[in-house]
Amino acid sequence: MSIEVRRPTDDEWPAVCRADGRAFGFGYSDDDIERKRPIHDMSRFRIALDDGRIVAVAGSYEMEVTLPGGALVPMGGVTWVSTAATHRRQGLMRRVVGDVHADITDRGEPLATLSAAEGGIYERLGYGASTLQRYTTLDPQLVRFRDEFRQPSDSVRYLDGDEVAPALTEIWDRFRRTRAGETAAAGALQRYFYAERDRPVGAASPAAYLVHRDGFAAYRTTVKLHGGVAANDLELIVLAAVTSEAHAALWQTLLGVDLVGSITSRSVAIDDPLPFLLDDPRALRTTAVNDGIWVNVLDPARCFGERTYRTDDRFVVEADGTRWAIEGGPAGGACRRVRSRPDLVTSHASMSALLYGGVAPSALAAGRRLTARDQRTLERADLFFPTTRAPHCQSYY
């Protein structure tokens, strides 16, 4: 029987969950299935069926992302991508993801993004790795906040209950505009994130919230003993600081939480200034650096036309045979299809990796993903595309 690819019906939601859980190695309880249903729009999902059984899934969330320069554009946050082990190498993932991309385009969203469970899959589907995800650990017992950077002790307080969502939503809306690659979810999905943080995860507590007038932090703690002495694990979920004062005040407070033996996180940006605020910069240990968010630019004219650039310049970029003239500077940009000689030749995936400004063209050239007309052109491109501040995303979906 041939494979059918289509939208799932509402009644098929439990079967979609079972297919997803089987592919990723976990199971959904009845409570999970019911709790997650409101945030999943079945019209944004596609399934492949073999004799009525779901053998591949992909979908997207309605989201918005910040481009270099602060422009906000809608995007499809691609998720739940999986193929059953019994149906590999039949092109099913390409079919369902391709239909999801077409749906995203039809909705007027000019790019698709995802966080990848496996790093070797998505380049061939047009995605380029555009941010880094850094895993860090810090022992607060072995480090002090430098006196000259200390903030007033009353500048941070705890929030709980109904006051959390309104306060944090307002701060996040300001914060995400300061960093390319940061996102905002549609209302239902954002409410789900808050609700999920109120639930314990394994042995970890529900989230605690620290708020400053210009920032907030959310964390969980897991009770642990070391030689009979409390040495709890504090997992930093998110830290959003609009100002340097808020950043310092929040970290100063986190370092003062009682009975903590380690602070771990995957939310600290690669260029976070925290080490410079500590008496021992080496105390913030990077335990791993992985690819973060992958980007697929579905509408290059809009995406590259709405971001800014560090220098005033113009490049013709050929991506998989299509040529785009990208020009602009700190005040804005423009992008259109052309037929003129290319300055840079690359794949669609690698062109997508350039969008957020975290990947240098010379790095792509060194990795055999891009060629330049000459060395001087490559040097100009390195000044043009990258951002001063590394793109970063704390919202994984």
Summary of the structure (lengths in Angstrom):
residues: 397
radius of gyration: 22.4
end to end distance: 33.8
largest distance: 71.3
contacts: 1284
relative contact order: 0.14
helix: 34%
strand: 33%
